[in-house]
Amino acid sequence: MTSSSQISSRQLVDLYRKAIAKNLSLDKLEKKISKKIDKLRVSKKLENKKEQVRVDQIRSRLPKVVRFGALILPIIFIGVGLFFLGNALMPLVAYYTLTLPKLSQNRLIAPIPREAVLDITPMVIAQTESSSSVLGSSSVTGTGPVILDTELDYTNLSNWFKDDRSQILRKIQNQTMYTLAIPKLKIENAQVKIGGTDLEQSLIVYPGTALPGDVGAPVIFGHSVLRQFYNPSEKNPRRYNSIFSYIMTLEAGDEILITHDGALYKYIVREKSEVKPEDTYILAQQYDSRRLKLVTCVPEGTYLRRGVITAELVTH
């Protein structure tokens, strides 16, 4: 209730009392009430006008720079906030609307359940060494892979796996290097190290997976961030922090080049897929083909799932 309506209420009571004392008719009483209300409205308008004049006077005394800043700064802050919000959301929207529908839904097919298949990698060697079971038996120790806390540092590859796998990465660091190039993404001479954990210094191929050109598939891990921060230039000291941010935009037929021991291996992208963080079967080696797998976190800038690019060797 406004102050004018409160005054009107009090005065209405007085008017009714006076009307009763003077034996006034209801018509005369209503006219008096209407006049009183009109006076109050006019008075309120005058008060508002005086207040506005006072505000205008204060505003006119302020420098133009201050007045302009007070007008424009809120707009700038809102615009900057919307810009950063859009930068964070647009890559996610683009991934789910453009990239995700193109991903292959195919999975490795085997006559026995996937979880019962033993991959010939150091991961399996470590499991069997710590178990009394016979290689190939159905009993496997451990509780299996788990989804790790998203607050972990994912530039450390050991945080992508459970403890037994991270120990393998730390132990097997033979420093063997080869280089990877993806012309479409302007990636050149990217160092690939076998073993290790630091994805800020190089790409890392999982120990025990194939060498370039051999049967099976090297499984190469790389870090990704929001695509607007992508900079694979060799002059960028932090190039490996964003180097795989765009690999999920590769299409069938795109080239991936690997140089190892002086030999150049050309792979052609065949498919791309998305798996859960615990789906470590992507490390499995199929010895009837020569392939290559690139793995990173997707959507870029998050750790929700793993994006996998599968390519096939065509020349070397």
Backbone bond lengths (Angstrom), bond angles and torsions (degrees), N, CA, C in turn:
res aa  C-N    CA-C-N  psi(-1)  N-CA   C-N-CA  omega(-1)  CA-C   N-CA-C  phi
1 M - - - 1.471 - - 1.522 108.84 -
2 T 1.350 117.13 133.69 1.463 121.49 -178.74 1.511 110.77 -79.12
3 S 1.351 114.70 166.18 1.464 119.28 179.48 1.518 110.81 -64.93
4 S 1.349 118.24 -35.79 1.465 120.97 -179.33 1.515 111.23 -65.84
5 S 1.349 116.39 -37.70 1.467 118.98 179.25 1.516 111.14 -70.57
6 Q 1.359 116.88 -32.36 1.459 119.58 176.94 1.538 110.67 -66.09
7 I 1.321 117.54 -42.51 1.474 121.27 177.16 1.521 110.22 -62.93
8 S 1.299 117.25 -43.11 1.470 121.05 179.35 1.518 111.19 -60.25
9 S 1.325 117.12 -39.10 1.470 120.02 -179.68 1.526 110.96 -64.26
10 R 1.317 116.07 -43.94 1.465 118.49 -179.98 1.537 111.16 -65.31
11 Q 1.316 114.90 -42.30 1.464 117.94 -177.61 1.530 112.00 -72.61
12 L 1.322 116.19 -25.76 1.469 118.32 175.75 1.531 111.02 -60.67
13 V 1.323 115.11 -41.20 1.474 119.13 179.42 1.530 109.97 -62.04
14 D 1.350 116.15 -43.59 1.474 119.77 178.99 1.526 111.42 -62.80
15 L 1.320 115.49 -41.11 1.465 119.13 -179.80 1.530 111.91 -63.79
16 Y 1.312 116.08 -40.82 1.465 119.47 178.39 1.533 110.95 -64.52
17 R 1.310 115.56 -40.91 1.474 118.81 179.31 1.541 111.06 -63.33
18 K 1.345 115.78 -45.32 1.467 119.81 178.88 1.532 111.36 -63.39
19 A 1.343 114.81 -38.58 1.466 118.79 179.97 1.523 111.09 -63.67
20 I 1.325 115.81 -41.46 1.467 119.75 179.31 1.528 109.98 -65.84
21 A 1.367 115.62 -41.50 1.475 119.40 -178.99 1.525 111.81 -65.54
22 K 1.323 117.50 -34.63 1.465 121.42 -177.02 1.527 112.66 -97.81
23 N 1.323 116.44 3.20 1.472 121.35 -178.72 1.532 112.13 55.88
24 L 1.362 116.32 42.54 1.461 120.54 178.01 1.523 110.80 -76.05
25 S 1.325 115.13 150.13 1.469 119.53 177.15 1.532 109.64 -75.80
26 L 1.320 116.00 162.67 1.473 121.22 179.57 1.527 111.26 -64.43
27 D 1.338 116.93 -35.08 1.470 119.47 179.80 1.524 111.13 -61.59
28 K 1.336 116.23 -46.81 1.458 120.20 179.32 1.525 110.87 -63.70
29 L 1.330 115.12 -38.48 1.467 119.26 179.42 1.529 110.86 -63.22
30 E 1.324 116.71 -43.71 1.465 120.69 -179.60 1.525 111.39 -64.35
31 K 1.358 116.25 -37.34 1.457 119.56 178.14 1.523 110.95 -64.18
32 K 1.330 116.34 -42.52 1.463 120.12 178.30 1.531 111.10 -62.75
33 I 1.332 114.67 -41.24 1.477 118.69 179.30 1.527 110.54 -63.54
34 S 1.339 116.37 -43.02 1.468 120.70 179.37 1.521 111.28 -61.41
35 K 1.355 116.37 -43.75 1.460 120.10 178.79 1.527 110.91 -61.83
36 K 1.336 115.32 -41.51 1.465 119.45 -179.29 1.527 111.14 -63.87
37 I 1.323 115.33 -42.19 1.472 119.66 179.13 1.521 110.51 -64.09
38 D 1.333 116.88 -41.72 1.467 120.67 178.76 1.525 111.04 -61.31
39 K 1.341 116.32 -42.93 1.465 119.98 178.22 1.531 111.32 -60.85
40 L 1.341 115.15 -41.68 1.470 119.30 -179.85 1.525 111.12 -65.14
41 R 1.323 116.55 -38.81 1.465 119.90 179.42 1.528 110.62 -65.32
42 V 1.322 115.67 -44.15 1.464 119.82 178.18 1.521 110.52 -61.90
43 S 1.329 115.26 -42.53 1.468 120.09 179.03 1.529 111.12 -61.52
44 K 1.329 115.57 -40.53 1.466 119.88 -179.88 1.523 111.12 -66.23
45 K 1.326 116.34 -40.33 1.461 120.27 178.26 1.526 111.09 -62.80
46 L 1.338 115.70 -41.28 1.461 119.59 178.32 1.525 111.37 -63.12
47 E 1.340 115.41 -41.13 1.469 119.46 178.14 1.530 110.80 -62.36
48 N 1.323 116.17 -43.93 1.468 120.12 179.71 1.523 111.19 -63.55
49 K 1.338 115.27 -39.53 1.456 119.61 -179.96 1.523 110.93 -65.09
50 K 1.338 116.32 -43.41 1.464 120.42 177.82 1.528 110.76 -61.88
51 E 1.338 115.92 -40.51 1.470 120.24 179.47 1.521 110.59 -63.81
52 Q 1.338 116.58 -41.68 1.457 120.65 179.40 1.522 111.03 -65.36
53 V 1.341 116.44 -39.65 1.467 120.55 177.44 1.523 110.17 -62.14
54 R 1.318 116.47 -40.97 1.472 120.83 179.60 1.531 110.63 -64.01
55 V 1.336 115.83 -43.45 1.469 120.00 178.84 1.525 110.42 -63.59
56 D 1.325 116.44 -43.10 1.468 120.37 179.49 1.522 111.15 -62.77
57 Q 1.327 116.61 -38.05 1.463 120.15 178.86 1.527 110.99 -64.59
58 I 1.332 114.98 -43.67 1.474 118.95 178.40 1.524 110.05 -63.45
59 R 1.326 116.51 -43.23 1.459 121.18 -179.03 1.527 111.12 -64.33
60 S 1.335 116.52 -38.43 1.469 120.13 -178.66 1.523 111.92 -67.46
61 R 1.335 116.49 -24.07 1.468 119.54 179.26 1.533 111.62 -77.37
62 L 1.337 116.12 -19.66 1.464 119.60 -179.19 1.521 110.08 -74.58
63 P 1.349 117.91 146.61 1.470 120.79 175.84 1.530 110.60 -60.64
64 K 1.319 116.26 152.20 1.462 120.56 -179.11 1.527 112.18 -61.53
65 V 1.328 115.38 -34.64 1.472 119.45 179.90 1.522 110.63 -61.49
66 V 1.338 115.98 -42.82 1.466 120.37 179.94 1.519 110.26 -65.46
67 R 1.341 116.15 -43.24 1.464 119.42 -179.71 1.529 111.29 -64.28
68 F 1.325 116.24 -41.99 1.462 120.28 179.07 1.527 110.94 -65.42
69 G 1.348 115.16 -41.97 1.463 119.00 178.98 1.510 112.34 -62.54
70 A 1.330 116.40 -41.51 1.464 120.01 179.23 1.518 111.53 -63.31
71 L 1.330 116.09 -28.27 1.458 120.16 -179.99 1.522 112.19 -82.35
72 I 1.325 116.12 -41.94 1.453 120.26 -170.87 1.529 114.17 -90.48
73 L 1.348 117.97 -30.31 1.466 120.23 -176.04 1.524 113.53 -58.91
74 P 1.337 120.05 -46.29 1.470 118.60 178.07 1.523 112.81 -57.93
75 I 1.340 115.91 -37.60 1.464 119.57 178.86 1.524 110.41 -65.88
76 I 1.346 115.78 -40.88 1.468 119.89 179.19 1.523 110.84 -63.65
77 F 1.335 116.93 -46.45 1.466 120.43 -178.97 1.524 111.21 -62.10
78 I 1.322 116.54 -41.39 1.465 119.69 178.05 1.532 110.12 -63.80
79 G 1.340 115.85 -42.62 1.462 119.92 179.63 1.516 112.51 -63.34
80 V 1.345 116.40 -43.46 1.471 120.33 178.78 1.527 110.60 -63.63
81 G 1.329 116.23 -42.10 1.460 119.73 178.36 1.514 112.03 -61.20
82 L 1.331 116.35 -43.85 1.469 120.12 178.56 1.525 111.17 -65.87
83 F 1.339 116.60 -34.99 1.466 120.61 178.63 1.526 111.28 -62.87
84 F 1.339 116.31 -49.34 1.464 119.58 -179.94 1.524 111.48 -66.25
85 L 1.321 116.57 -37.88 1.459 119.62 176.89 1.521 110.63 -62.53
86 G 1.327 115.90 -42.99 1.460 119.66 177.94 1.514 112.15 -64.39
87 N 1.352 116.83 -39.54 1.463 120.82 177.87 1.518 112.06 -60.79
88 A 1.323 116.00 -36.60 1.464 119.90 -179.28 1.527 111.72 -76.83
89 L 1.327 116.65 -36.75 1.464 120.25 -174.05 1.525 113.48 -86.22
90 M 1.336 117.75 -34.86 1.457 120.04 -173.71 1.528 113.63 -59.76
91 P 1.361 119.88 -42.87 1.463 118.45 177.05 1.524 112.57 -60.14
92 L 1.334 116.94 -37.65 1.459 119.73 178.45 1.520 110.57 -67.11
93 V 1.331 115.88 -44.30 1.467 119.95 178.73 1.526 110.22 -62.30
94 A 1.340 116.29 -43.67 1.464 120.44 179.99 1.522 111.28 -63.27
95 Y 1.343 116.41 -39.21 1.465 119.60 -179.48 1.523 110.82 -64.27
96 Y 1.334 116.34 -48.13 1.460 119.55 -176.08 1.523 112.85 -72.99
97 T 1.335 117.99 -26.62 1.464 119.82 -177.75 1.523 113.22 -95.03
98 L 1.346 117.51 -31.30 1.457 120.54 -175.56 1.523 113.64 -107.43
99 T 1.332 117.05 -46.12 1.464 120.26 -174.95 1.517 112.76 -83.19
100 L 1.323 117.00 -49.13 1.465 120.82 -174.40 1.522 113.54 -56.82
101 P 1.337 120.44 -42.84 1.475 119.00 -179.61 1.521 113.74 -62.09
102 K 1.337 117.82 -20.54 1.462 121.09 -178.22 1.521 113.05 -89.76
103 L 1.326 117.73 -6.66 1.458 120.22 -175.99 1.512 111.01 -72.35
104 S 1.329 114.49 144.19 1.459 119.82 177.50 1.513 109.66 -74.51
105 Q 1.322 116.32 139.05 1.458 120.98 177.49 1.525 111.59 -97.37
106 N 1.359 115.94 6.10 1.457 119.31 -179.09 1.515 110.75 -68.55
107 R 1.299 115.78 147.42 1.460 122.32 176.45 1.529 108.42 -129.40
108 L 1.333 117.24 160.12 1.450 120.72 177.62 1.517 109.98 -59.77
109 I 1.317 116.13 131.72 1.460 120.84 -177.66 1.516 108.13 -109.86
110 A 1.314 117.55 130.46 1.454 122.53 179.61 1.516 108.97 -143.32
111 P 1.343 117.75 154.05 1.464 120.10 -179.95 1.515 113.35 -71.06
112 I 1.337 117.98 -8.58 1.458 121.47 177.05 1.513 107.79 -124.42
113 P 1.333 117.85 159.37 1.472 119.53 -178.39 1.519 111.79 -55.76
114 R 1.353 116.10 144.87 1.450 121.17 -176.99 1.517 112.36 -57.86
115 E 1.348 116.61 -39.24 1.457 119.14 -176.51 1.522 112.94 -69.20
116 A 1.364 116.95 -13.94 1.458 120.19 -179.74 1.520 112.36 -93.95
117 V 1.335 117.40 -5.65 1.454 121.56 -178.65 1.521 109.49 -80.98
118 L 1.347 116.19 133.64 1.459 120.93 177.27 1.519 108.89 -97.68
119 D 1.309 117.47 116.57 1.460 121.85 177.35 1.521 108.59 -81.93
120 I 1.334 116.50 137.59 1.462 119.42 -179.39 1.529 108.29 -83.82
121 T 1.290 115.82 79.25 1.464 122.85 178.89 1.516 107.80 -139.40
122 P 1.331 118.33 165.00 1.466 120.55 176.02 1.511 112.94 -56.15
123 M 1.344 117.40 -26.01 1.456 120.20 178.28 1.525 109.98 -59.41
124 V 1.363 116.18 -44.33 1.458 120.47 -179.43 1.514 110.58 -72.97
125 I 1.335 115.82 -37.36 1.465 119.14 178.37 1.517 110.46 -58.65
126 A 1.329 116.25 -43.54 1.464 120.40 179.90 1.515 110.92 -64.36
127 Q 1.335 116.80 -38.70 1.455 119.75 -179.88 1.524 110.80 -66.16
128 T 1.350 116.02 -42.82 1.455 118.70 -176.24 1.521 111.59 -73.93
129 E 1.336 117.18 -31.11 1.460 119.39 178.01 1.517 111.43 -65.98
130 S 1.352 116.78 -31.82 1.457 120.39 -178.26 1.517 111.92 -90.82
131 S 1.323 116.83 4.98 1.462 120.60 -178.00 1.517 109.34 -121.91
132 S 1.308 116.70 148.93 1.458 121.16 178.10 1.513 111.36 -88.38
133 S 1.329 117.90 -2.40 1.456 121.18 -178.08 1.516 110.20 -75.13
134 V 1.328 116.66 159.28 1.449 123.24 -179.74 1.517 109.27 -82.72
135 L 1.345 117.17 140.90 1.457 121.40 179.20 1.520 110.10 -56.26
136 G 1.324 116.29 124.78 1.451 120.88 -179.98 1.500 113.19 100.64
137 S 1.353 117.84 -9.23 1.456 119.52 177.24 1.504 109.64 -74.87
138 S 1.316 116.67 164.45 1.458 120.74 -174.92 1.501 113.26 -80.23
139 S 1.332 118.23 -14.80 1.461 119.98 -178.40 1.511 109.91 -87.23
140 V 1.299 116.01 124.92 1.461 122.26 178.94 1.509 108.20 -128.05
141 T 1.321 115.72 131.59 1.456 118.91 -177.97 1.503 110.47 -76.39
142 G 1.328 115.31 164.18 1.462 120.29 177.64 1.506 111.57 93.73
143 T 1.262 114.53 163.55 1.463 119.92 -178.28 1.514 112.09 -97.34
144 G 1.344 117.76 1.97 1.450 119.66 178.43 1.513 112.19 89.29
145 P 1.329 115.59 175.17 1.465 120.34 -177.36 1.513 111.88 -65.81
146 V 1.308 115.38 153.67 1.466 120.71 176.46 1.521 108.74 -131.85
147 I 1.337 116.02 155.40 1.458 120.65 174.89 1.518 107.90 -78.48
148 L 1.316 115.52 127.81 1.456 119.49 -175.48 1.516 111.19 -90.57
149 D 1.311 115.78 159.56 1.462 122.74 -178.66 1.526 110.40 -61.21
150 T 1.332 116.95 131.57 1.458 121.07 -176.73 1.523 112.68 -71.34
151 E 1.330 118.14 -8.03 1.456 119.94 178.36 1.527 111.95 -85.00
152 L 1.344 117.35 -2.61 1.446 120.37 179.02 1.525 110.21 -69.95
153 D 1.344 115.28 161.88 1.455 121.10 178.28 1.523 108.39 -83.92
154 Y 1.332 117.17 107.91 1.456 120.39 -175.74 1.523 112.73 -88.32
155 T 1.336 118.35 5.57 1.454 119.03 166.37 1.528 109.52 -79.15
156 N 1.323 116.88 -9.09 1.461 123.13 173.53 1.524 107.09 -98.95
157 L 1.324 116.66 108.39 1.466 120.81 -173.42 1.519 112.88 -61.41
158 S 1.328 117.81 -25.41 1.463 119.52 179.90 1.523 111.66 -63.39
159 N 1.336 117.35 -22.71 1.466 120.71 178.38 1.524 112.92 -77.77
160 W 1.330 116.85 -6.28 1.463 120.30 178.30 1.527 111.61 -82.63
161 F 1.334 115.70 -14.42 1.456 119.98 -173.43 1.516 111.02 -128.36
162 K 1.325 113.40 168.69 1.451 120.13 173.68 1.530 109.12 -70.70
163 D 1.334 117.51 169.87 1.463 122.03 -171.55 1.525 113.77 -54.39
164 D 1.345 118.19 -43.78 1.459 119.21 -175.64 1.522 111.20 -62.75
165 R 1.307 117.11 -36.43 1.456 120.31 179.24 1.535 110.98 -73.22
166 S 1.326 116.78 -38.90 1.463 119.37 179.66 1.526 110.64 -65.18
167 Q 1.332 117.30 -34.10 1.461 120.26 177.57 1.521 110.61 -64.68
168 I 1.338 116.43 -37.52 1.461 120.18 178.28 1.520 110.30 -62.60
169 L 1.324 115.91 -44.13 1.464 120.08 -179.40 1.521 111.30 -61.72
170 R 1.349 115.94 -38.89 1.464 119.46 -178.93 1.532 111.22 -71.54
171 K 1.342 116.47 -37.75 1.461 120.38 -175.41 1.522 111.92 -74.72
172 I 1.353 115.34 -42.31 1.460 119.19 -175.55 1.521 108.86 -93.54
173 Q 1.309 116.06 94.13 1.462 122.11 178.38 1.524 107.72 -135.02
174 N 1.355 114.54 72.80 1.458 117.28 -174.69 1.526 113.14 -82.41
175 Q 1.352 115.91 3.13 1.462 121.37 174.21 1.529 113.80 64.59
176 T 1.338 118.27 8.81 1.459 119.84 175.36 1.520 109.20 -62.96
177 M 1.322 116.00 131.43 1.456 120.15 -176.58 1.524 110.33 -122.23
178 Y 1.295 115.97 145.62 1.458 121.15 162.22 1.518 106.90 -143.31
179 T 1.317 117.62 173.64 1.464 119.97 -174.43 1.520 111.20 -116.40
180 L 1.326 114.57 152.29 1.466 122.33 -179.77 1.522 108.89 -126.82
181 A 1.328 115.56 142.02 1.465 121.20 176.61 1.526 109.26 -137.51
182 I 1.322 115.71 139.39 1.468 121.56 174.97 1.527 106.24 -128.59
183 P 1.327 117.80 95.19 1.470 120.71 -174.52 1.523 114.05 -53.58
184 K 1.328 117.99 -41.12 1.469 120.59 -177.10 1.525 111.59 -60.75
185 L 1.332 117.24 -33.42 1.464 121.83 -176.98 1.525 112.26 -99.01
186 K 1.340 116.76 6.23 1.464 122.40 178.99 1.531 112.18 61.17
187 I 1.323 115.38 32.46 1.468 120.90 175.10 1.522 107.79 -95.18
188 E 1.321 116.95 123.07 1.457 122.19 -179.45 1.523 110.27 -132.03
189 N 1.338 114.71 141.00 1.471 121.67 173.93 1.525 113.00 50.46
190 A 1.309 117.31 40.50 1.466 120.37 175.55 1.522 108.88 -74.99
191 Q 1.324 116.72 126.72 1.456 121.24 -177.96 1.525 110.69 -76.37
192 V 1.320 115.29 133.64 1.467 121.74 177.93 1.520 107.60 -118.53
193 K 1.321 116.62 119.86 1.459 121.33 -178.35 1.521 109.63 -108.74
194 I 1.326 115.96 138.63 1.462 120.48 177.12 1.521 108.19 -84.51
195 G 1.319 116.39 115.82 1.456 121.31 -177.19 1.517 111.21 81.77
196 G 1.315 115.40 179.67 1.456 120.52 -175.43 1.515 110.62 95.66
197 T 1.325 115.95 177.74 1.468 119.60 -175.18 1.528 114.28 -135.01
198 D 1.340 118.63 -12.54 1.463 120.36 -170.62 1.528 111.28 -90.68
199 L 1.329 116.59 100.42 1.463 121.41 -179.70 1.524 112.60 -78.89
200 E 1.326 118.19 -2.42 1.464 120.22 175.07 1.523 111.54 -85.27
201 Q 1.340 116.42 -11.76 1.459 120.70 -177.76 1.521 113.14 -106.47
202 S 1.327 117.82 -22.83 1.464 121.02 -178.43 1.521 109.27 -169.84
203 L 1.324 115.06 171.02 1.456 120.13 164.61 1.521 107.04 -77.59
204 I 1.322 117.11 155.80 1.466 120.13 -177.66 1.519 109.12 -130.17
205 V 1.334 115.62 127.81 1.460 120.67 175.08 1.525 108.13 -96.37
206 Y 1.325 116.23 136.62 1.467 119.36 -176.37 1.526 109.54 -67.51
207 P 1.342 117.77 129.15 1.467 121.45 -178.71 1.525 111.45 -58.52
208 G 1.333 115.83 138.71 1.457 120.69 177.70 1.508 113.57 94.35
209 T 1.333 117.51 -16.59 1.461 118.88 173.02 1.523 107.95 -80.05
210 A 1.321 116.41 166.40 1.461 121.75 -169.08 1.523 112.89 -63.26
211 L 1.333 114.64 157.13 1.457 121.24 169.39 1.526 108.51 -84.10
212 P 1.328 118.28 158.71 1.467 120.05 178.96 1.527 111.62 -55.06
213 G 1.322 116.20 133.94 1.453 121.83 179.06 1.505 114.61 88.59
214 D 1.345 118.12 -18.51 1.458 120.81 179.69 1.522 110.53 -82.45
215 V 1.361 114.87 163.54 1.459 118.47 174.31 1.528 108.59 -65.77
216 G 1.312 115.79 149.52 1.458 120.75 -173.23 1.518 109.23 102.45
217 A 1.320 116.71 -151.89 1.468 120.01 -177.88 1.520 111.07 -155.02
218 P 1.339 117.59 120.00 1.467 117.84 168.21 1.529 108.68 -61.68
219 V 1.332 117.68 134.64 1.472 121.47 178.37 1.525 106.99 -110.85
220 I 1.321 116.13 106.04 1.462 122.31 -171.93 1.523 110.01 -105.25
221 F 1.319 116.20 126.72 1.465 122.55 179.96 1.527 110.16 -102.66
222 G 1.330 115.39 141.95 1.459 121.06 176.36 1.516 110.35 -146.32
223 H 1.324 115.91 155.73 1.464 120.95 -177.59 1.524 110.51 -87.12
224 S 1.331 115.85 155.89 1.467 120.91 176.60 1.522 109.47 -140.13
225 V 1.326 115.28 153.04 1.466 122.61 176.74 1.526 107.09 -135.77
226 L 1.332 117.12 -177.19 1.459 119.99 175.25 1.526 109.29 -54.79
227 R 1.322 115.97 137.77 1.466 120.29 -170.09 1.525 114.11 -62.34
228 Q 1.337 117.93 -25.51 1.462 118.20 -179.82 1.523 112.25 -67.75
229 F 1.345 117.28 -13.91 1.463 120.57 178.49 1.529 111.85 -100.33
230 Y 1.324 117.04 11.30 1.464 122.22 -178.16 1.524 110.76 -68.72
231 N 1.328 116.37 126.94 1.462 121.46 177.35 1.529 108.61 -155.02
232 P 1.346 117.32 90.92 1.468 120.43 -175.89 1.525 114.19 -86.79
233 S 1.327 117.59 7.82 1.462 120.82 -176.74 1.527 111.33 -58.35
234 E 1.326 115.34 141.71 1.466 119.84 177.75 1.524 111.60 -65.32
235 K 1.322 117.31 -19.62 1.464 120.97 178.38 1.525 112.20 -79.59
236 N 1.306 116.31 -13.39 1.467 120.81 -179.32 1.529 109.65 -83.98
237 P 1.334 118.94 114.91 1.473 120.46 -177.81 1.529 113.15 -65.91
238 R 1.329 116.85 -17.32 1.466 120.34 179.21 1.529 111.41 -111.45
239 R 1.319 116.87 30.52 1.467 120.72 -175.25 1.525 112.50 -60.55
240 Y 1.342 117.25 -34.53 1.466 119.50 -175.57 1.528 112.50 -74.34
241 N 1.318 116.69 -13.79 1.464 119.48 177.89 1.527 111.61 -69.46
242 S 1.339 116.43 -25.49 1.467 120.18 -177.63 1.522 113.28 -124.98
243 I 1.318 117.66 7.80 1.465 121.27 -165.49 1.531 114.49 -62.00
244 F 1.332 118.05 -30.00 1.470 120.29 -179.31 1.532 112.48 -102.40
245 S 1.314 117.69 18.73 1.467 120.48 -176.41 1.522 112.96 -65.21
246 Y 1.332 116.82 -24.49 1.470 119.83 -175.59 1.526 113.72 -112.60
247 I 1.332 119.33 6.94 1.468 118.13 -174.64 1.527 112.58 -65.16
248 M 1.339 117.12 -25.71 1.463 118.32 -179.25 1.527 112.17 -76.35
249 T 1.334 117.31 -1.43 1.466 120.39 173.84 1.525 111.29 -91.95
250 L 1.334 117.37 -5.39 1.463 120.41 177.81 1.524 109.92 -64.56
251 E 1.326 115.31 146.57 1.458 121.55 -179.96 1.522 109.44 -117.46
252 A 1.326 116.09 163.08 1.462 121.18 176.94 1.528 109.46 -55.94
253 G 1.333 115.75 130.81 1.457 120.92 -179.15 1.512 114.44 101.68
254 D 1.337 117.82 -15.56 1.465 120.33 177.87 1.528 110.58 -68.93
255 E 1.324 116.64 150.07 1.460 122.06 -174.78 1.524 112.60 -94.54
256 I 1.323 114.33 143.40 1.464 122.64 169.56 1.526 106.11 -129.21
257 L 1.312 117.48 124.93 1.462 121.94 -175.51 1.521 110.20 -112.71
258 I 1.334 115.51 134.08 1.468 120.96 177.32 1.525 108.60 -126.49
259 T 1.322 115.57 132.69 1.462 121.42 176.28 1.519 108.67 -112.51
260 H 1.350 115.62 122.49 1.470 120.86 -177.32 1.520 108.85 -141.77
261 D 1.322 115.99 125.65 1.470 121.98 -179.89 1.527 111.73 52.49
262 G 1.321 116.83 40.75 1.455 121.08 176.85 1.514 115.08 81.42
263 A 1.321 118.10 -4.41 1.466 121.74 -179.74 1.524 109.90 -103.49
264 L 1.333 115.26 141.28 1.461 121.07 179.11 1.524 109.37 -102.24
265 Y 1.331 116.39 126.49 1.466 122.25 179.28 1.527 108.59 -113.40
266 K 1.323 114.67 127.73 1.465 120.01 -178.98 1.529 109.39 -107.89
267 Y 1.324 114.83 120.75 1.461 121.26 177.11 1.531 109.02 -111.12
268 I 1.319 115.59 146.60 1.461 122.01 177.10 1.527 108.91 -115.08
269 V 1.324 116.66 130.28 1.468 121.08 179.35 1.524 109.76 -62.30
270 R 1.332 115.60 130.48 1.466 121.31 178.18 1.523 112.35 -108.59
271 E 1.332 116.69 -39.37 1.467 119.13 -179.25 1.523 109.93 -159.61
272 K 1.311 114.38 164.44 1.465 120.47 172.73 1.517 107.82 -135.64
273 S 1.326 115.59 146.18 1.461 120.59 -175.62 1.516 109.54 -145.57
274 E 1.306 114.74 172.97 1.462 121.88 -179.43 1.520 108.15 -131.81
275 V 1.332 116.83 133.56 1.462 120.96 -179.05 1.523 109.55 -130.65
276 K 1.314 115.24 167.60 1.458 120.67 176.90 1.533 109.66 -77.12
277 P 1.330 118.09 157.49 1.468 119.91 179.71 1.524 113.36 -57.65
278 E 1.330 116.96 -30.37 1.460 119.10 -178.10 1.522 113.44 -85.20
279 D 1.329 118.41 -2.32 1.466 121.22 -178.14 1.524 110.59 -81.21
280 T 1.322 116.40 74.95 1.465 120.81 -177.93 1.521 112.35 -79.97
281 Y 1.333 117.79 2.79 1.461 119.71 176.79 1.533 111.36 -66.14
282 I 1.324 117.24 -11.29 1.467 118.55 176.19 1.526 111.27 -64.28
283 L 1.345 117.30 -14.29 1.464 121.10 176.72 1.522 112.24 -80.07
284 A 1.338 117.25 -10.62 1.467 121.42 -175.79 1.526 110.87 -58.86
285 Q 1.330 115.30 143.06 1.458 122.14 -179.90 1.526 110.04 -106.10
286 Q 1.333 116.42 124.14 1.458 121.96 174.40 1.522 107.66 -104.53
287 Y 1.324 116.01 119.92 1.458 119.89 -170.62 1.522 113.71 -94.26
288 D 1.325 116.68 19.40 1.460 120.67 174.80 1.527 111.62 -105.77
289 S 1.347 116.48 9.40 1.465 119.59 -178.29 1.521 109.60 -155.27
290 R 1.312 115.22 164.80 1.467 121.98 175.79 1.525 107.72 -116.53
291 R 1.302 115.74 104.97 1.458 120.35 -174.33 1.530 110.94 -127.33
292 L 1.321 114.02 180.00 1.462 122.71 178.38 1.525 107.58 -144.65
293 K 1.340 116.58 138.43 1.464 120.56 177.01 1.526 109.70 -124.73
294 L 1.319 115.31 130.92 1.461 122.12 173.38 1.520 107.68 -110.54
295 V 1.332 116.96 132.86 1.468 121.16 -174.29 1.526 109.88 -128.65
296 T 1.325 116.16 136.36 1.465 121.33 174.20 1.521 109.40 -150.55
297 C 1.330 116.28 172.01 1.467 120.98 178.04 1.532 109.62 -81.87
298 V 1.324 115.94 140.06 1.469 121.81 176.83 1.525 109.24 -137.39
299 P 1.364 117.19 155.28 1.461 126.15 -12.64 1.531 110.34 -58.70
300 E 1.304 116.18 151.46 1.458 120.89 -175.78 1.525 110.81 -53.52
301 G 1.322 115.76 134.88 1.462 120.34 -177.46 1.513 113.03 90.37
302 T 1.347 116.99 -2.98 1.466 121.31 176.70 1.525 108.27 -126.23
303 Y 1.327 115.73 176.56 1.466 120.62 -179.94 1.526 110.32 -126.67
304 L 1.323 116.78 27.55 1.463 120.89 -172.67 1.521 112.51 -71.44
305 R 1.335 117.66 -42.90 1.455 121.09 -176.37 1.527 109.30 -143.27
306 R 1.340 115.47 -179.34 1.459 121.02 178.42 1.527 108.99 -118.29
307 G 1.324 115.47 129.47 1.459 120.61 174.36 1.516 109.18 -95.49
308 V 1.329 116.74 136.51 1.468 121.68 -176.21 1.528 109.65 -126.78
309 I 1.321 116.21 123.98 1.463 122.53 172.37 1.522 107.40 -101.43
310 T 1.322 117.05 126.11 1.464 121.74 178.33 1.523 108.96 -112.55
311 A 1.332 115.83 124.19 1.463 121.57 -179.60 1.524 109.47 -124.34
312 E 1.324 116.13 159.52 1.464 121.92 -177.14 1.521 110.08 -121.63
313 L 1.347 115.88 138.82 1.462 120.88 179.84 1.528 109.71 -69.00
314 V 1.339 116.39 131.80 1.467 119.70 178.45 1.525 111.63 -117.80
315 T 1.337 118.37 -36.20 1.467 120.96 177.83 1.514 109.91 -145.34
316 H 1.337 115.38 154.60 1.461 121.11 172.03 1.526 109.10 -156.69
